[in-house]
Amino acid sequence: SSTTLHQSEMAMMDAMIPILSPAGVQELLDYAVTGWAMSRFSDACTGIVALSDTMDSGAVVDVSLNRFNLIQPAMELPAEGLHLRGGDNPMEKERRMRELKIPAAQAYVRANALDHVILPSATPRIGIVVTGQAARDVFEAMAAIGLSPKQASDLGMTIYKVAMPWPLEPQAIREFARGLENILVLEHKRPLIEDQLRSALYNLPDSERPIIEGKRTRDGKPLLPDYASITIPEMAEALMHILPDSFD
């Protein structure tokens, strides 16, 4: 259930376990391979969001291993490695996790471009940030309001897909956000990405830092539910909220 999934995500965050969120069956398989490699590089456990919509569905998938070209980040790691060892004390284990393992996982996401733009725009003004199932739902919501991907791109809308909602990789999403006017974060249940994104963009100059909306509007009014999955009509209404007035 979504409640159990929500509790599992909280538990993984508390345990400082990076979380990958696939959008479908193909990505579930791909993230399993990628997550294994990322875990070996960072020596941090890796979790995968497993929604019933994905786990109980069928799909034609590519299982050839030559579709992967995983890159080891150019990151200096201690000669003794990041693994647990005899005589570890709790403070040293926590320091290694916070200062080395988590940054190593983020570096792996960045080096392999796991977070990336799935709808570009030549004149980007409006950013949409999605993860997991929302990466599919957003296009259904666009269709519901009569907006094709090309029309959205022409209006200045660009969509950025996050593979690892926690811990959010800050560098690539900061470059995506730089200079945009507004960003709408579409994520089911609680605002996992939204709060991290605000922190990542905090130090951008005022002229380059977009307004971030998601569960609430810029004025603090409720916009999207934070206790359940977002329905397509709710997502469509949020898109209408952020689109320019010229869109009819």
N, C-alpha and C positions, 0 to 999 in steps of 0.2 A: 504494500500500500504506500501511498505518498507520505503518510505520517511516519511509517517505519523508515522510509528512505530519508526523510528529513532528519530523524533521530540518528541515523547512520552517518549522515554527512557531518552532523554536529560532533559525533564521537570521533570521526576521523580528523576533524579540525583540532579538537582538543588534544588528540594524540599526535598532532602535527604530521599527518599523512597527506601528501599531495593527492588531489582528486582529479581524475579525467572524466569528462562528461561527453559521451558519444551521442551523435544525432540519429544514428540508425544502426542496423545490423552490420553493414560493412565497416563502419567506424568502430563499432564495438570490437571487432576482430583486430582492426588496425591498431586501436589504442591498447589492446592487450599486448601486442608485440612491442609497440612503442613504450608502453608503461613498464614492461619487463626490462627493456634496455635502459630506460631512464632510471629505474630503481637500481640497476647495477652500477650506473655511473654515479648516482648521488648517494647510494647506500641507504636510501630512505624507502620505506614501504610505499606502495602506490595503490590507491583505490580507484575503482571504476563505478560510476553511477549506472545502476542496472534497473531501468524502468520496465514495468511489465509490458508496455507498448512495444518495447524493443525485444525483450527476452522471450515474449510469447508470440512473436511474429516470424514470418518467413521472408526470405529474400534470395535473389541470385547474387552471389558474392565472388570476388576475386581472391583466391587464396594463394596465388603465386608469390613466393618470397622476393622475387626480383622487383616487386613494386616498391620495395623499401630502399632508401638510400640514407640511412640514419647517420647523423654527423655527431662526433664527439666534440663538445664545446671546448674552445681554447680557454680553459680555466685552470689556474694553478691550484693544485690540490696538495695537501700535506703528504710528505713521503710515506708516512706511516698509515695513510689511508683514512677513510671515514668510518670504518666498521667498528662494531662493539669489540671490546677487548677485556681481558682479565684485569681486575683491579680498577675498572671504571668506577668513578664516583658519580652520583646523580647530577651534580652541577656541571661536571665536564661533559657528560652525555647531552645535557640540555644546551650547553654552549656550542657543541659540535653540530647539534641539530639546527639551531637558530642561525649560526654564523656560517656554516659550511653546507650542510645537507639541503636545506631549503633553498639557498641561493644556487646550489648545483642543479636542483630540479628546475628552477626557473631558467637557468642558463641553457638547459637541455631543450626546454620548450622554445626558447628564443632561437637557438642555433638551428633547430629543425623546422622553424616557422609553423609550429602547430597552431598557434593563434594567427589568423590571417583574414584579409578582406575577402568576402564572398560576393559582394556587389560593389564594384568600384564606381566612381563618378569623376568626370573630368573637372567638375567644379564643386567639390564636396563642401557642403554647408551643414548638413544634418547627419549625425552619426547614429546608427542603431547597433547596439552591442547585444549579442545573443550567445547562448551556450546550450549544448545538448539539444533536446527536442525543440526548443524555441527556434533553432536554426532552420527547422522545417516549417514550423508554425507561422513564422513571420511572412513567408511567401504566400501561404494560404490566407493570412489576414490581409495582405496587400491585394490579392485577387478579390477578396470580399468587398473591398471599397473601389474596385475597378482600376487598380493601379498595377500596371505591368512593371517588371524589373527595369525595362528601358525607360519608361516614363519616370520611375522613381530616380534612376540615375540622372536623367535630364533635369530633374527638379533639384538635384544636389544631394540626394540621399545616398549614403554609403553604408554598407553593413559589414561589421567585424565580428567574426566568430571566435569565441574563446574556447580552447580545448581544455584548459586546466583552470576551473573557476576558483580554486584555492590550492596553493597561494597564487594569486594573480601575477603573471609576468608583467612588470611595470614598463619596461623600456619600449617594447613594440606598441603597446596600447597608448602610451604617451605620444608616440610619433603619429599614430592614427588620429588621436584626438586634437593634436596641436592645430589651432586655427579654426576648428569647427565652431559653429554658433551654438548648436545644441547637441546633446547626446541623450538618447532614450535607451535605457537598459531594460531588456526584456528577458527575464529569468523567472522560472516557475518557483513558487513558494518564497522563502525569505530572501532579502537582498544580500546575497553573498558577494557578487561582483560589485554592486553599486557602491557599497561603503569603501571597498578597497580602491575603486577607481577614483573616488573623491580624494583619497589620501595620495594616490599616485600623481594626480594632477594639481595638487595643492600649490606646489612651488612654481608652476608655469606663470609667466607674466599675464596680467589681466587681459591683455589684448589677444592672448593665445589660448586662454582657458575657457572651454565651453560651459554652458549651463548643463547640469546633469539632472535628469529626471528619470523616474522609474516607478517605485512604489508610491511616490508622492511627486507632485508638481513642484516647480520652483517656488511656489507660494506656500508649500507645505500642505496642500490639499490632497486627499487620497486620489490616486490615479489607477493603480493596479493592486490586486490582492496580494498579501504577503503570507497567507495561510493555506493556499491551495494552488493548483495549477491554473494558469491563465487560460481562459477560453478564447476561441478565435474572435468572437464579437468584442470581448474586452480588449484584446490586442489590437483589433482594427480601430476601436475607438481611441486607443492611446496613439496610434499612428496618425489619425486625423488631428489629434491634439497638437502634434509636433510638426505636421506638414504646413507649408506656407499657405496663407489665406487665398492665394491665387489658385490653389488646387480645388477643383470642383468635381 
